[in-house]
Amino acid sequence: MNRKLLQDKVAIVTGAGRGLGEAVARAYAAEGARVVVSDIDAQAARQVADSLAGAVAVPCDVRVPAQVEALVAEAVRLHGRLDIMVPNAGIARVAPLVATSYADWREVTSVNLDGVFLCIRYAAPAIIAAGGGSIINMASVTAKAACALIGSYAAAKAGVVSLTQTAAVELRAHNVRVNAILPGFIDTELVTSHIAEFEAQLKLPDFGAVVRQRQGRYGRVEEVAALAVFLASDRSSFSNGSGFVLDGGVSSSLL
């Protein structure tokens, strides 16, 4: 019988109550990992965990250092180790920069950038103690190409890419690899819930048509999850400090 790619590995996935995080949690469980499903929405986390063999739910607000520290500690208490961390939790606010309140700016950057830092800060020592492993940060193609109305989100994701590179260099000697995934427009609630705002503020008759023109179609969460499996597995043993763009070509095309 073939051994699964993540057999007996212990993984934490934040923002795993829905969307990309849920897809990553499901893909990891399918490959034999024991998944700690984490989300600020405790009920959503439990629903996902209850549907996966060997998974547990641990609620966490990634903006709060004590909660992130407790999340990692609980994973280690339950399973004796931590091998994989996926700081996926994210939010977006749609507005031009000059109309973005400081409170909204701080909320977006706190979740999308501070949360990633805290996950690395508290997960890395546990992964080192386990003999090494992988951290997969969820960035965005907006870190590389501007997108109107989500400047706070894009700035945070650009910070995630830089943070990924620094962490990769600092943790390499400890056998911890750190990479980032930069998705394009993926068919998730985070994207689709803001389509009307984009259409209204940018005067677009059909945002979906723009997406289809630029990247062919919306990406699927399963496609992102497949890359997250690769980066968590030994098959990506020489990948470190890299940002893997998964965007259907949107960042490579003028039209």
C-alpha positions as MATLAB code, in Angstrom:
seq = 'MNRKLLQDKVAIVTGAGRGLGEAVARAYAAEGARVVVSDIDAQAARQVADSLAGAVAVPCDVRVPAQVEALVAEAVRLHGRLDIMVPNAGIARVAPLVATSYADWREVTSVNLDGVFLCIRYAAPAIIAAGGGSIINMASVTAKAACALIGSYAAAKAGVVSLTQTAAVELRAHNVRVNAILPGFIDTELVTSHIAEFEAQLKLPDFGAVVRQRQGRYGRVEEVAALAVFLASDRSSFSNGSGFVLDGGVSSSLL';
ca = [
       0.000    0.000    0.000;
       1.389    3.394   -1.011;
       2.187    5.724    1.860;
       0.235    8.985    1.707;
       2.184   12.198    1.182;
       1.490   13.609    4.657;
       1.037   10.370    6.569;
       1.162   10.947   10.347;
       2.124   14.609    9.960;
       0.449   17.135   12.254;
      -0.809   20.283   10.563;
      -2.495   23.481   11.698;
      -4.578   25.374    9.146;
      -5.990   28.749   10.184;
      -9.078   30.226    8.577;
     -10.091   26.629    7.868;
     -13.798   26.990    8.539;
     -14.493   27.734    4.883;
     -12.924   28.601    1.544;
      -9.255   27.970    0.844;
      -8.497   26.967    4.409;
     -11.191   24.317    4.425;
      -9.944   22.966    1.093;
      -6.381   22.756    2.420;
      -7.545   21.024    5.606;
      -9.489   18.465    3.560;
      -6.581   17.834    1.209;
      -4.181   17.371    4.113;
      -6.518   14.931    5.850;
      -6.896   12.984    2.606;
      -3.110   12.662    2.477;
      -2.939   11.230    5.991;
      -2.262   14.312    8.116;
      -3.785   14.903   11.526;
      -5.280   18.338   11.004;
      -5.969   21.002   13.581;
      -8.779   23.004   12.008;
      -8.657   26.560   13.310;
     -10.952   29.500   12.672;
     -12.253   32.540   14.519;
     -15.693   31.008   13.884;
     -15.689   28.113   16.345;
     -18.817   26.491   14.902;
     -17.445   26.522   11.356;
     -14.183   25.004   12.568;
     -16.043   22.217   14.396;
     -18.185   21.415   11.366;
     -15.121   20.977    9.163;
     -13.182   19.012   11.790;
     -16.120   16.698   12.454;
     -16.161   15.743    8.779;
     -12.470   14.785    8.648;
     -10.874   11.664   10.078;
      -8.467   12.475   12.875;
      -9.135   16.221   12.799;
      -9.835   18.483   15.762;
     -11.140   22.047   15.935;
      -9.354   24.756   17.905;
     -10.838   28.265   17.618;
      -8.336   31.095   17.292;
      -8.244   34.802   16.483;
      -4.883   35.161   14.745;
      -4.701   38.825   15.757;
      -4.239   37.834   19.397;
      -0.755   36.552   20.324;
      -1.962   34.556   23.333;
      -4.546   32.739   21.210;
      -2.014   31.805   18.522;
       0.420   30.601   21.167;
      -2.372   28.537   22.744;
      -3.348   27.100   19.345;
       0.149   25.764   18.766;
       0.400   24.489   22.330;
      -2.905   22.632   21.962;
      -1.788   20.976   18.734;
       1.375   19.762   20.437;
      -0.541   18.655   23.535;
      -2.987   16.628   21.446;
      -0.534   15.097   19.003;
       2.899   15.436   20.570;
       4.358   17.429   17.700;
       3.770   19.963   14.934;
       5.051   19.496   11.390;
       3.071   21.905    9.207;
       1.626   25.377    9.707;
      -0.620   27.101    7.178;
      -1.443   30.696    8.191;
      -4.399   31.091    5.864;
      -6.819   33.329    7.793;
      -7.582   36.481    5.838;
     -10.069   39.298    5.313;
     -10.517   42.121    2.813;
     -12.115   45.554    2.783;
     -13.030   47.167   -0.539;
     -12.387   50.921   -0.831;
      -9.965   53.336   -2.505;
      -6.959   54.111   -0.345;
      -8.087   57.698    0.217;
     -11.433   56.402    1.500;
      -9.954   53.669    3.696;
     -10.255   54.380    7.396;
      -7.272   53.717    9.616;
      -9.419   51.268   11.567;
     -10.103   49.247    8.407;
      -6.425   49.426    7.418;
      -5.378   48.083   10.799;
      -8.008   45.351   10.775;
      -6.920   44.050    7.367;
      -3.196   44.214    8.060;
      -3.652   42.781   11.547;
      -5.314   39.623   10.230;
      -3.424   39.225    6.954;
       0.095   40.190    8.036;
       0.317   40.289   11.824;
      -1.520   36.967   11.949;
       1.041   35.352    9.655;
       3.900   36.706   11.760;
       2.315   35.338   14.933;
       1.757   31.921   13.347;
       5.397   31.754   12.306;
       6.568   33.118   15.650;
       4.809   30.440   17.698;
       4.753   27.515   15.257;
       8.406   27.580   14.238;
       9.809   26.504   17.648;
       7.356   23.599   17.783;
       8.230   22.513   14.238;
      11.940   22.765   15.061;
      11.359   20.588   18.135;
       9.733   17.977   15.874;
      12.841   17.835   13.700;
      11.703   20.205   10.982;
       8.789   20.717    8.656;
       7.034   23.261    6.508;
       5.251   26.603    6.814;
       3.026   27.575    3.892;
       1.863   31.186    3.948;
      -1.178   32.239    1.938;
      -0.293   35.428    0.074;
      -1.935   36.716   -3.121;
      -1.093   37.701   -6.663;
      -2.030   41.228   -5.546;
       1.357   41.250   -3.802;
       2.914   41.448   -7.274;
       0.334   43.341   -9.367;
      -1.828   46.245   -8.231;
      -5.578   45.848   -7.909;
      -7.697   48.918   -7.266;
      -9.855   49.090   -4.128;
      -7.964   46.511   -2.064;
      -4.767   48.407   -1.286;
      -4.702   47.382    2.371;
      -5.105   43.716    1.432;
      -2.429   43.912   -1.273;
       0.035   45.697    1.010;
      -0.446   43.046    3.682;
       0.053   40.241    1.180;
       3.227   41.878   -0.150;
       4.413   41.907    3.441;
       3.627   38.196    3.678;
       5.906   37.499    0.694;
       8.751   39.445    2.303;
       8.132   37.772    5.663;
       8.220   34.388    3.934;
      11.654   35.081    2.499;
      13.109   36.259    5.808;
      11.663   33.313    7.725;
      12.983   30.889    5.113;
      16.528   32.205    5.522;
      16.381   32.267    9.308;
      14.812   28.835    9.722;
      16.674   26.942    6.993;
      19.375   25.704    9.372;
      16.629   24.202   11.545;
      15.166   22.140    8.678;
      12.063   24.335    8.446;
      11.027   25.398    4.956;
       8.865   28.479    4.442;
       7.067   29.180    1.177;
       4.095   31.224    0.034;
       1.234   30.635   -2.366;
       0.047   33.616   -4.432;
      -3.407   32.771   -5.823;
      -5.221   34.823   -8.419;
      -8.998   35.166   -8.381;
     -10.287   31.989   -6.742;
     -13.954   31.025   -6.475;
     -14.297   31.677   -2.746;
     -16.620   33.747   -0.608;
     -13.775   36.194    0.054;
     -13.765   37.014   -3.669;
     -17.393   36.592   -4.678;
     -18.811   38.537   -1.724;
     -17.109   41.700   -3.003;
     -17.982   41.433   -6.704;
     -20.890   43.895   -6.493;
     -18.636   46.475   -4.811;
     -15.998   46.118   -7.515;
     -18.585   46.437  -10.262;
     -20.168   49.515   -8.705;
     -16.991   51.384   -7.770;
     -15.028   50.518  -10.925;
     -18.093   50.815  -13.190;
     -17.695   47.284  -14.495;
     -20.792   45.704  -16.024;
     -19.528   42.164  -15.401;
     -16.586   41.502  -13.083;
     -16.696   37.820  -13.975;
     -16.092   38.685  -17.631;
     -12.979   40.614  -16.650;
     -11.707   37.635  -14.669;
     -12.369   35.283  -17.575;
     -10.550   37.618  -19.964;
      -7.505   38.009  -17.725;
      -7.063   34.512  -16.269;
      -9.429   32.309  -18.264;
     -11.695   31.360  -15.344;
     -11.903   31.498  -11.593;
      -9.428   29.200   -9.909;
     -10.713   26.325   -7.788;
      -9.919   25.902   -4.125;
      -8.839   22.324   -4.819;
      -6.114   23.625   -7.135;
      -4.688   25.816   -4.386;
      -4.966   22.954   -1.898;
      -3.019   20.642   -4.222;
      -0.129   23.105   -4.241;
      -0.348   23.382   -0.449;
      -0.013   19.586   -0.216;
       3.066   19.639   -2.439;
       4.714   22.371   -0.369;
       3.988   20.512    2.873;
       5.379   17.244    1.551;
       8.896   15.944    1.008;
       8.344   16.297   -2.739;
       9.109   20.010   -2.340;
      12.226   19.454   -0.208;
      14.290   21.931   -2.264;
      11.616   24.659   -2.259;
      12.326   27.364    0.294;
      11.639   31.090    0.423;
       9.627   30.956   -2.794;
       6.352   32.554   -3.804;
       4.360   30.194   -6.007;
       2.037   32.146   -8.303;
      -1.186   30.288   -9.115;
      -3.234   32.766  -11.107;
      -4.077   31.429  -14.569;
      -1.680   33.976  -16.044;
      -3.438   37.132  -14.818;
      -0.196   38.693  -13.553;
       1.626   37.920  -16.793;
      -0.792   39.426  -19.286;
      -1.606   42.994  -20.274;
      -4.922   41.902  -21.784;
];
